[in-house]
Amino acid sequence: MSKRRKHTRSATDAAPKRQKLRDIFVPRPFEGLADEPEWIALRELVPAASAPLHLTPELVEKHGDRPITLATVLPMAWPAMTKPDGRIFVGLQRHVQSGDVSRDLAVAILSALQTEPGGTVAVPALPGEGPRLQDILVDGVLDITMHDTFEFWLDADAADDPNVKASLERANASIYPTVRLASARAAYWCRVPEKSHVRWVLPDDEDAALNALSRLGAAGELLLGEGTKFAGMFRAHGRLVPVWDIPREPEAAEWEAAVADFAKRYTDALADESPLDGPARRAKQGLLGRQLTLR
């Protein structure tokens, strides 16, 4: 064997093998969090909203009590950003993600904590195994603030920059009016050019929720009132999200009573654990055939 080949083999043998990261799919990434349906709604339904997050005492002791804000989306769909004063923003809606959204968000927060205030946060595309949101946050109900614009991203003087102003205007143009309803947790009204919708992230097991909707469908009780249509439903992170088409003009507040009435009917149907009868089974097949595409 030549000295060159021998040297090459020795170097190859000595080099440590890079461990290939395996993507892990988690169908319910927010399972175990007190406000699981709202986490799903903020990720999948809401254009502009924010909520404060609170680290566990161990992380506060290690990194300091830096304010952390959960945002539906950040500029250019960044996973996280830090402000010069130490504040951290983490984005729910982002371009690059793994099969475990909770792990992605936890890595973004931990990476931001290790980034100098005002610095750019580097986040790996595949985070691998490690702590998730459920491990690093003090759990509780999210204190959600809805926004009409994305100005909550900005520092006080940032809007004076013409480039920032132009980017903000483009982002704001993508926002459609969205209102968080008080009549059901994780229920949202929104208005798009042609119509309005009500969408509700149900908090219950998929099979139980589907059976409850099937019972209501068989009884003719799926609608929110005159002029409304049950458009269908989609699955999001292990939960069902029914969608109603409603008349465009009435404002969100005018639908609170109708959503509250439906929520009561749904709760009553959910409590019925008897086998589905024939009409309910047929209604179930109809619902399964009307599943919507999320995006």
C-alpha positions as CSV (number, residue, x, y, z in Angstrom):
1,M,0.0,0.0,0.0
2,S,1.3,3.4,-0.9
3,K,2.1,6.0,1.8
4,R,-0.5,8.3,0.3
5,R,-3.3,5.7,0.5
6,K,-2.2,4.6,3.9
7,H,-2.3,8.2,5.1
8,T,-5.8,8.7,3.6
9,R,-7.2,5.6,5.2
10,S,-5.7,6.6,8.6
11,A,-7.3,10.0,8.4
12,T,-10.6,8.6,7.4
13,D,-10.6,6.0,10.2
14,A,-9.7,8.7,12.7
15,A,-12.5,11.1,11.6
16,P,-15.6,10.8,13.8
17,K,-18.7,9.8,11.9
18,R,-21.3,12.6,11.7
19,Q,-24.5,11.4,13.3
20,K,-27.4,11.9,10.9
21,L,-30.4,13.7,12.6
22,R,-33.6,11.8,12.3
23,D,-36.8,13.8,11.9
24,I,-39.5,12.9,14.4
25,F,-43.2,13.4,13.6
26,V,-45.4,14.3,16.5
27,P,-49.1,14.4,15.4
28,R,-50.1,16.5,18.5
29,P,-47.1,18.8,19.2
30,F,-49.0,20.9,21.7
31,E,-50.4,18.0,23.7
32,G,-50.2,18.6,27.4
33,L,-50.2,22.4,27.2
34,A,-53.2,23.9,29.0
35,D,-54.2,26.0,26.0
36,E,-53.5,23.4,23.2
37,P,-56.4,24.6,20.9
38,E,-55.3,28.2,21.1
39,W,-51.7,27.2,20.2
40,I,-53.1,25.5,17.2
41,A,-55.4,28.4,16.3
42,L,-52.5,30.9,16.5
43,R,-50.4,28.7,14.3
44,E,-53.0,27.9,11.7
45,L,-55.8,30.4,11.7
46,V,-54.7,33.8,13.0
47,P,-52.7,36.3,10.9
48,A,-51.5,38.7,13.6
49,A,-51.5,38.1,17.4
50,S,-49.0,37.8,20.3
51,A,-48.8,36.4,23.8
52,P,-46.2,36.5,26.5
53,L,-44.4,33.3,27.4
54,H,-42.8,32.4,30.8
55,L,-39.7,30.3,31.2
56,T,-39.3,27.7,33.9
57,P,-37.4,29.0,37.0
58,E,-34.4,26.9,36.1
59,L,-34.0,28.7,32.7
60,V,-34.7,32.1,34.3
61,E,-31.9,31.4,36.8
62,K,-29.5,30.3,33.9
63,H,-30.4,33.0,31.3
64,G,-32.0,35.8,33.3
65,D,-35.6,36.9,33.1
66,R,-35.7,38.0,29.4
67,P,-39.2,38.9,28.2
68,I,-40.4,36.4,25.6
69,T,-43.2,37.1,23.2
70,L,-44.9,34.4,21.1
71,A,-45.9,35.9,17.7
72,T,-48.0,34.3,15.0
73,V,-45.4,35.3,12.4
74,L,-42.2,37.4,12.4
75,P,-40.5,39.3,9.6
76,M,-39.7,37.0,6.6
77,A,-41.1,34.2,8.7
78,W,-38.0,34.1,11.0
79,P,-38.2,31.5,13.7
80,A,-37.0,34.0,16.3
81,M,-35.4,37.4,16.8
82,T,-33.8,39.3,19.6
83,K,-34.1,43.0,20.4
84,P,-31.2,45.2,21.6
85,D,-32.9,45.5,25.0
86,G,-32.9,41.7,25.5
87,R,-36.5,41.0,24.5
88,I,-37.1,37.8,22.5
89,F,-39.8,37.1,19.9
90,V,-40.5,33.6,18.6
91,G,-42.6,32.9,15.5
92,L,-45.2,30.2,15.3
93,Q,-45.6,30.4,11.5
94,R,-42.3,29.8,9.8
95,H,-40.9,28.4,6.5
96,V,-38.5,25.7,7.8
97,Q,-39.8,23.2,10.3
98,S,-39.4,19.6,11.4
99,G,-42.0,17.0,12.2
100,D,-42.3,18.3,15.8
101,V,-43.5,21.9,16.0
102,S,-43.1,22.0,19.8
103,R,-39.4,21.0,19.5
104,D,-38.9,23.6,16.8
105,L,-40.2,26.3,19.0
106,A,-38.3,25.2,22.0
107,V,-35.0,25.2,20.0
108,A,-35.8,28.7,18.7
109,I,-36.3,30.0,22.2
110,L,-33.2,28.3,23.6
111,S,-31.1,29.6,20.6
112,A,-32.4,33.1,21.2
113,L,-31.5,32.9,24.9
114,Q,-27.9,32.1,23.8
115,T,-27.8,35.0,21.3
116,E,-26.5,38.4,22.3
117,P,-29.4,41.0,22.5
118,G,-29.9,42.4,19.0
119,G,-28.0,39.6,17.3
120,T,-29.3,37.2,14.6
121,V,-30.7,34.0,15.9
122,A,-29.4,30.8,14.2
123,V,-31.8,27.9,14.3
124,P,-31.1,24.4,12.8
125,A,-33.5,23.1,10.2
126,L,-33.7,19.7,12.0
127,P,-33.3,20.2,15.8
128,G,-33.0,16.5,16.7
129,E,-34.1,15.3,20.1
130,G,-34.2,17.5,23.1
131,P,-36.5,19.7,25.3
132,R,-39.8,20.8,23.9
133,L,-42.2,23.7,24.9
134,Q,-43.7,21.5,27.5
135,D,-40.2,21.2,29.2
136,I,-39.1,24.9,29.1
137,L,-42.3,26.9,29.7
138,V,-44.4,27.6,32.8
139,D,-47.7,26.3,31.4
140,G,-50.9,28.2,31.5
141,V,-53.7,29.9,29.5
142,L,-52.2,32.2,26.8
143,D,-52.9,35.9,27.3
144,I,-53.5,36.6,23.6
145,T,-53.5,40.1,22.1
146,M,-54.9,40.4,18.6
147,H,-53.3,43.0,16.2
148,D,-54.5,44.8,13.2
149,T,-51.0,45.4,11.9
150,F,-47.5,43.9,12.5
151,E,-46.2,47.1,14.1
152,F,-45.8,45.1,17.4
153,W,-42.6,43.7,15.7
154,L,-40.9,47.1,15.7
155,D,-38.8,49.2,18.0
156,A,-40.0,52.8,18.5
157,D,-37.9,54.3,15.8
158,A,-37.7,51.4,13.3
159,A,-40.7,52.6,11.2
160,D,-38.7,55.7,10.2
161,D,-36.5,53.4,8.0
162,P,-38.1,53.5,4.5
163,N,-37.1,49.8,3.8
164,V,-38.7,48.7,7.1
165,K,-41.8,50.8,6.3
166,A,-42.2,49.3,2.9
167,S,-41.8,45.7,4.3
168,L,-44.3,46.5,7.0
169,E,-46.8,47.8,4.5
170,R,-46.5,44.6,2.4
171,A,-47.0,42.4,5.5
172,N,-50.0,44.5,6.7
173,A,-51.7,44.1,3.3
174,S,-51.8,40.3,3.9
175,I,-53.8,40.6,7.1
176,Y,-57.5,39.9,6.8
177,P,-59.8,41.1,9.6
178,T,-59.9,38.4,12.4
179,V,-61.6,38.5,15.8
180,R,-61.2,36.1,18.7
181,L,-64.7,35.1,19.8
182,A,-65.6,35.1,23.5
183,S,-68.3,32.4,23.2
184,A,-65.9,29.5,22.7
185,R,-62.2,29.0,23.4
186,A,-60.1,29.0,20.2
187,A,-63.0,30.1,18.0
188,Y,-62.3,32.9,15.5
189,W,-64.3,35.0,13.1
190,C,-62.6,36.3,9.9
191,R,-63.6,38.3,6.9
192,V,-62.2,37.5,3.5
193,P,-63.1,39.4,0.2
194,E,-66.1,37.3,-0.7
195,K,-67.5,36.1,2.6
196,S,-66.8,35.6,6.3
197,H,-66.0,32.5,8.3
198,V,-66.2,31.1,11.8
199,R,-63.5,28.5,12.5
200,W,-63.3,26.7,15.9
201,V,-60.4,24.4,17.0
202,L,-62.2,21.8,19.0
203,P,-60.5,20.7,22.2
204,D,-61.6,17.1,22.2
205,D,-60.3,13.8,20.9
206,E,-60.8,13.6,17.1
207,D,-63.1,10.5,17.1
208,A,-65.3,11.9,19.9
209,A,-65.5,15.3,18.2
210,L,-66.4,13.7,14.9
211,N,-69.1,11.6,16.4
212,A,-70.6,14.7,18.1
213,L,-70.6,16.6,14.8
214,S,-72.2,13.6,13.2
215,R,-75.0,13.5,15.7
216,L,-75.6,17.2,15.1
217,G,-75.5,16.7,11.3
218,A,-78.1,14.0,11.5
219,A,-80.3,16.2,13.6
220,G,-79.9,19.2,11.3
221,E,-78.2,21.2,14.0
222,L,-74.8,22.0,12.4
223,L,-75.6,25.5,11.1
224,L,-75.0,28.8,13.0
225,G,-78.3,30.3,11.8
226,E,-80.0,31.6,8.7
227,G,-77.8,32.2,5.7
228,T,-74.9,30.1,7.1
229,K,-73.3,27.0,5.7
230,F,-71.3,24.2,7.3
231,A,-68.4,24.3,4.9
232,G,-66.6,21.3,6.3
233,M,-63.7,20.7,8.6
234,F,-59.9,20.1,8.6
235,R,-57.4,18.4,10.9
236,A,-54.7,20.5,12.5
237,H,-52.1,19.1,14.9
238,G,-54.4,16.3,16.0
239,R,-57.6,18.3,16.5
240,L,-60.6,18.9,14.3
241,V,-61.5,22.4,13.1
242,P,-65.0,22.9,11.8
243,V,-65.6,25.8,9.4
244,W,-68.7,27.8,8.7
245,D,-69.4,30.1,5.8
246,I,-71.4,33.1,7.0
247,P,-72.7,36.3,5.5
248,R,-70.0,38.8,5.0
249,E,-71.4,42.0,6.4
250,P,-72.4,41.3,10.1
251,E,-69.5,42.0,12.4
252,A,-68.0,39.4,14.7
253,A,-69.9,40.4,17.8
254,E,-73.2,39.5,16.0
255,W,-72.1,35.9,15.9
256,E,-71.3,35.4,19.6
257,A,-74.8,34.1,20.5
258,A,-75.0,31.7,17.6
259,V,-71.6,30.3,18.4
260,A,-72.5,30.0,22.1
261,D,-75.7,28.1,21.1
262,F,-73.7,25.7,18.9
263,A,-71.1,25.2,21.5
264,K,-73.9,24.0,23.9
265,R,-75.4,21.7,21.3
266,Y,-71.9,20.3,20.6
267,T,-71.2,19.7,24.3
268,D,-74.5,17.9,24.8
269,A,-73.8,15.7,21.7
270,L,-70.2,15.0,23.0
271,A,-71.7,13.7,26.2
272,D,-73.7,11.1,24.3
273,E,-71.4,8.0,24.2
274,S,-74.0,5.6,22.7
275,P,-73.3,4.0,19.3
276,L,-74.2,6.2,16.3
277,D,-77.6,5.4,14.8
278,G,-78.1,5.0,11.0
279,P,-78.7,8.7,10.2
280,A,-75.6,9.7,12.3
281,R,-73.4,7.2,10.6
282,R,-74.5,8.5,7.2
283,A,-73.9,12.1,8.4
284,K,-70.4,10.9,9.6
285,Q,-69.6,9.6,6.1
286,G,-70.7,12.9,4.7
287,L,-68.5,14.9,7.0
288,L,-65.5,12.7,6.2
289,G,-66.1,13.4,2.5
290,R,-66.2,17.2,3.1
291,Q,-62.7,17.6,4.7
292,L,-61.1,20.9,3.8
293,T,-57.5,21.7,2.8
294,L,-55.8,23.6,5.5
295,R,-54.1,26.2,3.3
